[in-house]
Amino acid sequence: MSTAQSAVVIDDLVMRYGDKTAVDGLSLVVPTGTITSVLGPNGAGKTTTLETCEGYRRAQGGRVEVLGLDPHRDRRELLPRLGVMLQSGGAWSGVRADEMLRHVASLHAHPLDVEMLHDRLGLAECGRTPYRRLSGGQQQRLGLAMALVGRPELVFVDEPTAGMDPQARRTTWELLEELRADGVTVVLTTHHMDEAERLSDLVHIIDHGRVIASGRPAELTSSTRTATVRLVVTRPVTDDVVAALASDLGSSTEVRLLDETSILITGPADSTTLGRVARWCEEHDVVPLSLALGQRTLEDVFIELTGREIEQ
């Protein structure tokens, strides 16, 4: 993809903190007009990478280009075109929510209508509440409104739905999708893999300061060779019994006990796997409550690639 078609281009970025290399030759592209997720375990280097894109840090090695500009050298020119939603903070502790949003709006030449953002994000009910007294979900909604009020071409959103109830979460998803439809580029970081899978046109998974996988969610989760079997049984099973199933299925199949009655099996997508699972149930007097064959989720892929659970 050419630079002209890309809102963000990172080429061989290197960032260090003393003797520690936080970002180690990382390269990725964010296409214009997309929702692109940057995912990774804590400590993977994603925060440093995005702070460099936002102009808070200067690249120590490699190249970073945002909307055709150097985000550190050209920060004054770039800032009016960016929106940044932090995971936490960004507002004064004692300021009222409505006052904070109107202040940020006043800093822009052509801000969005504040009342519209109030209505869309459910902020009217808490407009007179000091920031420190807002719930976590309300703080996130205010943070998103502050990032969007300036009509940015590119917006970075960090954990946009953390602490939100299901309705607010759905509304936020719809708003991000509307931004994309209007040509705004969204860079999303989240620990909610269902959120990334639902919203993203492109996903970059990073670990140890490098990109380890990139693609559309469907590309990352699809496989002609691998499937998941989710087995739910009527009574608790022990680790020893599950180990017997793993031994029977062989080294090409992974078996994980999700809870005491739910087992996730990831392996070859063929009838042999199902047959062995059925035979194991019979031999160990295990009665299946449900047996579902499905495609891997983005969470499955994340754990498979990083070897780490997602930390909420």
Secondary structure, DSSP 4 states (H G I P E B T S, - for coil): --GGGEEEEEEEEEEEETTEEEEEEEEEEEETTSEEEEE--TTSSHHHHHHHHTTSS--SEEEEEETTB-TTTTHHHHGGGEEEE-SS--S-TTSBHHHHHHHHHHTSSSPPPHHHHHHHHT-GGGTTSBGGGS-HHHHHHHHHHHHHTT--SEEEEESTTTT--HHHHHHHHHHHHHHHHTT-EEEEE-S-HHHHHHH-SEEEEEETTEEEEEE-HHHHH--SSEEEEEEEESS---HHHHHHHHHHH-TTSEEEEEETTEEEEEEE-SHHHHHHHHHHHHHTT--EEEEEEEPPPHHHHHHHHHSSPPP-
